[in-house]
Amino acid sequence: MENWITTDEADDVAGSIRHALLSFGATTDDDQAWKWVALSLHSAVQGACICHLTTSAAPLGPVTKRNAAEWLNFFEKSRTEPSAKAPETYLMPLPDLLKKVRQPHSAGDRSNEAGVTISDQELVWLKNFHEGIRNQFTHFEPMSWSIELSGIPRLAELAARIIIEILGFGYAFRHKETEWKQELSKNLSLLSTQA
């Protein structure tokens, strides 16, 4: 028996938000659920940035500069060489994605006149979250460590605000149905009240 799921980068954002909400609920009985809160929040914000930045020439937008050049070279080559091999995709890390979405006209269709509102202090906080907590949880070393949990609900509120703003620009989730966007908005509202 074969089982498959069909997903995309937008569904991954929505799934990450749902998982963050489920994990928040599990923290009352299981301290280890905080890991999944943190990883889900990171995944949701990163995925939303990717959805916002990706151009119609995917994966251009959220990839590294070097990788963008490789993809542009491939696109040009593939016009005359059908056997041209596509390069691997190398996404920018979350701190770089956040810097890029802050820029005016950062959406893949360049339609947003203002960038996503992320202050310098919030950018530093999210960079520290990415490099410290997220990376430590993802690449867990053999050691014991403690995490101050009081900031996690504020982090959830910030993540929700960023994704709500990206949703409001209209480009990132343009292919999704109205009901999908309404559920995403409802879950983001719930996420922002986890304090």
Contacts in CASP RR format, 6 or more apart in sequence:
PFRMAT RR
TARGET T0000
AUTHOR 0000-0000-0000
METHOD contacts of the structure
MODEL  1
MENWITTDEADDVAGSIRHALLSFGATTDDDQAWKWVALSLHSAVQGACI
CHLTTSAAPLGPVTKRNAAEWLNFFEKSRTEPSAKAPETYLMPLPDLLKK
VRQPHSAGDRSNEAGVTISDQELVWLKNFHEGIRNQFTHFEPMSWSIELS
GIPRLAELAARIIIEILGFGYAFRHKETEWKQELSKNLSLLSTQA
9 47 0 8 1.000
9 50 0 8 1.000
9 51 0 8 1.000
9 54 0 8 1.000
10 51 0 8 1.000
10 172 0 8 1.000
10 173 0 8 1.000
10 175 0 8 1.000
10 176 0 8 1.000
12 43 0 8 1.000
12 47 0 8 1.000
13 43 0 8 1.000
13 44 0 8 1.000
13 47 0 8 1.000
13 48 0 8 1.000
13 51 0 8 1.000
13 163 0 8 1.000
13 173 0 8 1.000
13 184 0 8 1.000
14 180 0 8 1.000
14 183 0 8 1.000
14 184 0 8 1.000
14 187 0 8 1.000
15 44 0 8 1.000
16 40 0 8 1.000
16 41 0 8 1.000
16 43 0 8 1.000
16 44 0 8 1.000
16 47 0 8 1.000
17 40 0 8 1.000
17 44 0 8 1.000
17 163 0 8 1.000
17 184 0 8 1.000
17 187 0 8 1.000
17 188 0 8 1.000
17 191 0 8 1.000
18 187 0 8 1.000
19 36 0 8 1.000
19 40 0 8 1.000
20 36 0 8 1.000
20 37 0 8 1.000
20 40 0 8 1.000
20 41 0 8 1.000
20 44 0 8 1.000
20 156 0 8 1.000
20 159 0 8 1.000
20 191 0 8 1.000
21 187 0 8 1.000
21 190 0 8 1.000
21 191 0 8 1.000
21 194 0 8 1.000
23 33 0 8 1.000
23 34 0 8 1.000
23 36 0 8 1.000
23 37 0 8 1.000
23 40 0 8 1.000
24 33 0 8 1.000
24 37 0 8 1.000
24 156 0 8 1.000
24 194 0 8 1.000
25 33 0 8 1.000
26 33 0 8 1.000
26 36 0 8 1.000
27 33 0 8 1.000
27 34 0 8 1.000
27 37 0 8 1.000
34 147 0 8 1.000
34 149 0 8 1.000
34 152 0 8 1.000
35 137 0 8 1.000
37 152 0 8 1.000
37 156 0 8 1.000
38 129 0 8 1.000
38 133 0 8 1.000
38 134 0 8 1.000
38 137 0 8 1.000
38 152 0 8 1.000
38 155 0 8 1.000
39 134 0 8 1.000
39 137 0 8 1.000
39 138 0 8 1.000
41 152 0 8 1.000
41 155 0 8 1.000
41 156 0 8 1.000
41 159 0 8 1.000
42 94 0 8 1.000
42 129 0 8 1.000
42 130 0 8 1.000
42 134 0 8 1.000
44 159 0 8 1.000
44 163 0 8 1.000
45 94 0 8 1.000
45 98 0 8 1.000
45 126 0 8 1.000
45 159 0 8 1.000
45 162 0 8 1.000
45 163 0 8 1.000
46 94 0 8 1.000
46 97 0 8 1.000
48 162 0 8 1.000
48 163 0 8 1.000
48 166 0 8 1.000
48 167 0 8 1.000
48 172 0 8 1.000
49 62 0 8 1.000
49 94 0 8 1.000
49 97 0 8 1.000
49 98 0 8 1.000
49 100 0 8 1.000
49 101 0 8 1.000
49 166 0 8 1.000
50 62 0 8 1.000
50 91 0 8 1.000
50 97 0 8 1.000
51 166 0 8 1.000
51 172 0 8 1.000
51 173 0 8 1.000
52 101 0 8 1.000
52 106 0 8 1.000
52 107 0 8 1.000
52 108 0 8 1.000
52 116 0 8 1.000
52 166 0 8 1.000
52 169 0 8 1.000
52 171 0 8 1.000
52 172 0 8 1.000
53 61 0 8 1.000
53 62 0 8 1.000
53 97 0 8 1.000
53 100 0 8 1.000
53 101 0 8 1.000
53 106 0 8 1.000
53 107 0 8 1.000
53 108 0 8 1.000
54 60 0 8 1.000
54 61 0 8 1.000
54 62 0 8 1.000
54 108 0 8 1.000
55 61 0 8 1.000
55 108 0 8 1.000
55 109 0 8 1.000
56 108 0 8 1.000
56 109 0 8 1.000
57 71 0 8 1.000
57 75 0 8 1.000
59 67 0 8 1.000
59 71 0 8 1.000
59 89 0 8 1.000
59 91 0 8 1.000
60 68 0 8 1.000
60 71 0 8 1.000
60 72 0 8 1.000
61 68 0 8 1.000
61 100 0 8 1.000
61 108 0 8 1.000
62 91 0 8 1.000
62 92 0 8 1.000
62 97 0 8 1.000
62 100 0 8 1.000
63 71 0 8 1.000
63 89 0 8 1.000
63 90 0 8 1.000
63 91 0 8 1.000
63 92 0 8 1.000
64 90 0 8 1.000
64 91 0 8 1.000
64 92 0 8 1.000
66 90 0 8 1.000
67 87 0 8 1.000
67 88 0 8 1.000
67 89 0 8 1.000
67 90 0 8 1.000
70 87 0 8 1.000
71 86 0 8 1.000
71 87 0 8 1.000
71 89 0 8 1.000
74 84 0 8 1.000
74 85 0 8 1.000
74 86 0 8 1.000
74 87 0 8 1.000
77 84 0 8 1.000
78 84 0 8 1.000
78 86 0 8 1.000
91 97 0 8 1.000
92 100 0 8 1.000
93 130 0 8 1.000
94 126 0 8 1.000
94 127 0 8 1.000
94 130 0 8 1.000
94 134 0 8 1.000
95 123 0 8 1.000
95 126 0 8 1.000
95 127 0 8 1.000
95 130 0 8 1.000
95 131 0 8 1.000
98 118 0 8 1.000
98 123 0 8 1.000
98 126 0 8 1.000
98 127 0 8 1.000
99 123 0 8 1.000
100 106 0 8 1.000
101 115 0 8 1.000
101 116 0 8 1.000
101 118 0 8 1.000
101 162 0 8 1.000
101 166 0 8 1.000
102 115 0 8 1.000
102 116 0 8 1.000
102 117 0 8 1.000
102 118 0 8 1.000
102 123 0 8 1.000
103 115 0 8 1.000
104 112 0 8 1.000
104 113 0 8 1.000
104 114 0 8 1.000
104 115 0 8 1.000
105 111 0 8 1.000
105 112 0 8 1.000
105 113 0 8 1.000
105 115 0 8 1.000
106 112 0 8 1.000
106 115 0 8 1.000
106 116 0 8 1.000
107 169 0 8 1.000
107 170 0 8 1.000
107 171 0 8 1.000
107 172 0 8 1.000
108 171 0 8 1.000
109 171 0 8 1.000
111 169 0 8 1.000
111 170 0 8 1.000
111 171 0 8 1.000
112 169 0 8 1.000
112 171 0 8 1.000
116 162 0 8 1.000
116 165 0 8 1.000
116 166 0 8 1.000
116 169 0 8 1.000
117 161 0 8 1.000
117 165 0 8 1.000
118 126 0 8 1.000
118 162 0 8 1.000
122 158 0 8 1.000
125 155 0 8 1.000
125 158 0 8 1.000
126 158 0 8 1.000
129 155 0 8 1.000
133 147 0 8 1.000
136 145 0 8 1.000
152 194 0 8 1.000
153 194 0 8 1.000
153 195 0 8 1.000
154 195 0 8 1.000
156 191 0 8 1.000
156 192 0 8 1.000
156 194 0 8 1.000
156 195 0 8 1.000
157 191 0 8 1.000
157 192 0 8 1.000
157 193 0 8 1.000
157 194 0 8 1.000
157 195 0 8 1.000
159 191 0 8 1.000
160 188 0 8 1.000
160 189 0 8 1.000
160 191 0 8 1.000
160 192 0 8 1.000
161 192 0 8 1.000
163 184 0 8 1.000
163 188 0 8 1.000
164 185 0 8 1.000
164 188 0 8 1.000
164 192 0 8 1.000
166 172 0 8 1.000
167 173 0 8 1.000
167 181 0 8 1.000
167 184 0 8 1.000
167 185 0 8 1.000
167 188 0 8 1.000
173 180 0 8 1.000
173 181 0 8 1.000
173 184 0 8 1.000
176 184 0 8 1.000
END
